[in-house]
């Protein structure tokens, strides 16, 4: 086993801590960081047959995290695996609910031969906490033409190539970010744009399943409005869910918007 740390300009004690362990430490300039390109760079440095990706702010919840992740490759048809993400302490209601819907307790095998009615979740994949075969990475690579959501892009390449992707809930990490309402609107604008760009939006069940889960999240927050001590959190969560839905809709239909507007609505400057 080898551990490779790619640091893009940490200003805390990351470098000093990493140097205290038997790891390969690679430093790149902050301006050169790119979600897809940097991951391809890290994967190219590795020598192993199984590549495991873990973001710096994803903390495994148990010492069986790696074991349960890698065990899925006993099936030769599995090309990639990703694990569960649960909210970090102090996370917002929006993040708690969203992660609960996307990352459940049930293990899922996404087989291109049997879509299993998963809707948008069929292509869902997160490289925050994931692993893949070297041969699969070499055949697909993270798409460097995408500024963000490169994990969605490589997932589509993997599945379209005939490999399975497994969601393994036991390979679990703490990972979440508290977004502002405006930040969520812009983030989901980029998600909608990416879903359309990758031709996922028009695949069977995608729109229906997104609408179903979005409505489920919204109803859950509406029910909490009357709960003592939860009114403010629920109201904020409702506003954020609505902002995400509007952002997603506009992102899917961004071709109808002038470029100057799209630039202002994008969280990750995908139109520059």
C-alpha positions in Angstrom: 0.0 0.0 0.0 1.2 3.5 -0.8 -0.1 6.9 0.3 0.2 9.9 -1.9 -0.6 13.4 -0.6 -1.1 16.2 -3.2 -1.0 19.6 -1.5 -2.1 22.7 -3.4 -0.9 25.4 -1.0 -2.0 24.5 2.5 -1.5 27.3 5.0 -2.1 25.2 8.1 0.1 22.4 9.5 -0.8 19.9 6.7 2.7 19.7 5.3 4.4 19.3 8.6 2.0 16.6 9.7 2.3 14.7 6.4 6.1 14.7 6.6 5.8 12.8 9.9 4.4 9.8 8.0 5.6 7.4 5.3 3.8 9.2 2.5 4.8 10.6 -0.9 4.2 14.3 -0.7 3.7 16.3 -3.9 3.2 20.0 -3.9 1.5 22.0 -6.7 0.7 25.7 -6.9 -2.8 26.7 -5.7 -3.5 28.3 -9.1 -2.8 24.9 -10.9 -5.4 23.0 -8.9 -8.1 21.5 -11.1 -10.6 18.9 -9.8 -10.1 16.5 -12.7 -6.5 17.3 -13.8 -5.2 17.1 -10.2 -6.9 13.7 -9.6 -5.5 12.4 -12.9 -2.0 13.7 -11.8 -2.3 11.9 -8.4 -3.6 8.7 -10.1 -0.7 8.8 -12.5 1.8 8.8 -9.7 0.3 5.7 -8.0 1.6 2.2 -8.8 -1.2 0.1 -7.3 -3.9 -1.7 -9.2 -6.6 -0.2 -7.0 -6.7 3.6 -6.8 -8.4 5.1 -3.7 -9.4 8.8 -3.6 -10.0 10.7 -0.3 -10.5 14.4 -0.1 -8.7 16.3 2.7 -11.9 17.1 4.6 -13.4 13.6 4.4 -12.8 11.7 7.7 -13.4 7.9 7.8 -15.9 7.0 10.5 -14.3 3.6 11.3 -11.1 1.7 10.9 -12.9 -0.7 8.4 -13.4 2.1 5.9 -10.7 1.0 3.5 -11.4 -2.7 3.9 -15.1 -2.4 3.1 -14.3 -0.1 0.1 -11.8 -2.4 -1.5 -13.7 -5.7 -0.9 -16.1 -4.8 -3.6 -13.4 -5.4 -6.3 -13.7 -9.2 -5.6 -16.3 -8.9 -8.4 -14.3 -8.5 -11.6 -17.1 -6.6 -13.2 -16.8 -3.7 -10.7 -14.9 -0.7 -12.1 -15.4 1.8 -9.3 -16.8 2.1 -5.7 -17.8 5.1 -3.7 -18.7 5.3 0.0 -21.3 6.9 2.2 -21.0 10.5 3.4 -22.6 11.6 6.6 -22.9 15.2 8.0 -20.0 16.5 10.0 -21.0 17.8 13.5 -22.8 21.2 13.2 -24.0 20.7 9.7 -27.1 22.6 8.4 -30.5 21.0 8.2 -30.3 21.2 4.4 -27.1 19.2 4.3 -28.3 16.6 6.8 -31.5 16.0 4.7 -29.7 16.0 1.4 -27.0 13.6 2.4 -29.5 11.3 4.0 -31.4 11.1 0.7 -28.4 10.6 -1.6 -26.3 8.4 0.7 -28.6 5.8 2.3 -27.9 2.7 4.3 -28.5 0.2 1.4 -25.7 -1.0 -0.7 -26.3 -0.5 -4.4 -24.7 -2.1 -7.5 -25.1 0.0 -10.6 -25.0 -2.4 -13.5 -25.2 -0.9 -17.0 -27.1 -4.0 -18.0 -29.8 -3.4 -15.3 -30.5 0.2 -14.4 -32.8 -0.9 -11.6 -35.0 2.2 -11.8 -32.5 4.4 -10.0 -33.2 7.5 -11.9 -30.6 10.3 -11.4 -28.8 8.1 -8.8 -27.7 5.7 -11.5 -25.0 8.1 -12.5 -24.3 9.6 -9.0 -20.7 9.1 -7.9 -18.5 11.1 -5.6 -14.7 11.0 -5.7 -14.5 12.6 -2.2 -14.5 9.0 -1.0 -14.0 6.5 -3.7 -11.9 3.8 -5.4 -11.5 2.5 -8.9 -9.4 0.0 -10.8 -6.3 1.4 -12.4 -7.3 -0.2 -15.7 -10.7 1.6 -15.6 -9.1 4.9 -14.8 -6.6 4.5 -17.7 -9.5 3.8 -20.0 -11.6 6.7 -18.9 -9.7 9.4 -17.0 -11.4 12.2 -15.1 -12.7 14.6 -17.8 -10.5 17.6 -17.8 -12.9 19.7 -19.9 -15.2 19.9 -16.8 -14.2 22.5 -14.3 -16.3 20.7 -11.6 -18.4 17.6 -11.1 -15.7 15.6 -12.8 -16.9 12.6 -10.7 -20.2 12.7 -12.5 -18.3 12.8 -15.8 -16.1 9.8 -15.1 -19.0 7.9 -13.7 -20.8 8.2 -17.0 -17.7 7.1 -18.8 -17.3 4.1 -16.5 -20.9 3.0 -16.8 -21.1 3.6 -20.6 -18.0 1.4 -20.8 -19.8 -1.5 -19.3 -18.3 -1.6 -15.8 -20.4 -1.6 -12.6 -20.2 1.1 -10.0 -20.9 0.1 -6.4 -22.2 2.3 -3.6 -20.8 0.9 -0.4 -22.4 2.5 2.7 -20.0 0.8 5.1 -17.1 2.7 3.6 -18.3 5.8 5.4 -16.8 9.2 6.0 -17.8 12.5 7.8 -18.0 15.1 5.0 -20.3 18.1 4.5 -20.2 21.8 3.8 -22.7 24.4 5.0 -23.7 26.5 2.0 -25.5 29.8 1.9 -28.8 30.0 0.1 -27.2 31.9 -2.8 -24.4 29.4 -2.8 -26.7 26.5 -3.2 -28.7 28.2 -6.0 -25.5 28.8 -7.9 -24.2 25.3 -7.2 -27.3 23.7 -8.5 -27.3 25.9 -11.5 -24.0 24.3 -12.4 -25.3 20.8 -11.6 -28.2 21.4 -14.0 -25.9 22.6 -16.7 -23.6 19.6 -16.2 -26.5 17.1 -16.2 -27.6 18.5 -19.6 -24.1 18.7 -21.0 -23.4 15.1 -20.2 -26.8 14.1 -21.6 -27.9 12.6 -18.3 -30.8 14.9 -17.9 -32.8 13.2 -20.7 -32.0 9.6 -19.6 -35.0 7.6 -18.4 -36.3 8.4 -14.9 -33.8 11.3 -14.2 -36.3 14.1 -14.1 -39.0 12.1 -12.3 -36.7 10.9 -9.6 -35.2 14.3 -9.0 -38.7 15.8 -8.6 -39.7 13.0 -6.3 -36.7 13.4 -4.0 -36.9 17.2 -4.1 -40.5 17.1 -3.1 -39.7 14.6 -0.3 -37.0 16.9 1.1 -39.3 19.9 1.0 -42.2 18.1 2.7 -40.0 17.0 5.5 -39.0 20.5 6.3 -42.5 21.8 6.1 -43.6 19.3 8.7 -40.9 20.7 11.1 -42.1 24.2 10.9 -44.4 23.7 13.8 -41.8 21.9 16.0 -40.6 23.8 19.0 -37.2 25.1 18.4 -37.1 24.1 14.8 -39.1 26.9 13.1 -36.1 29.0 12.0 -34.1 26.0 10.8 -37.0 24.6 8.9 -37.9 27.9 7.3 -34.3 28.4 6.2 -34.2 24.8 4.9 -37.3 25.4 2.8 -35.8 28.5 1.3 -32.7 26.6 0.4 -34.6 23.7 -1.2 -36.6 26.1 -3.3 -33.3 27.9 -4.3 -31.8 24.6 -5.4 -34.8 23.7 -7.5 -34.8 27.0 -9.3 -31.1 26.9 -9.8 -31.3 23.4 -11.2 -34.1 24.4 -13.6 -32.2 27.4 -14.9 -29.0 25.4 -15.3 -30.7 22.8 -17.4 -32.2 25.6 -19.5 -29.1 27.8 -19.5 -29.0 27.9 -23.3 -31.9 30.4 -23.2 -29.9 32.8 -21.0 -27.4 35.4 -22.2 -23.8 34.7 -21.5 -23.5 37.7 -19.1 -26.3 36.3 -16.9 -24.9 32.7 -17.0 -21.6 34.0 -15.7 -23.2 35.6 -12.7 -25.3 32.5 -11.9 -22.5 30.0 -12.0 -20.7 29.0 -8.8 -17.7 27.6 -10.5 -17.3 29.9 -13.4 -18.0 27.2 -15.9 -18.8 29.8 -18.6 -15.5 31.6 -18.6 
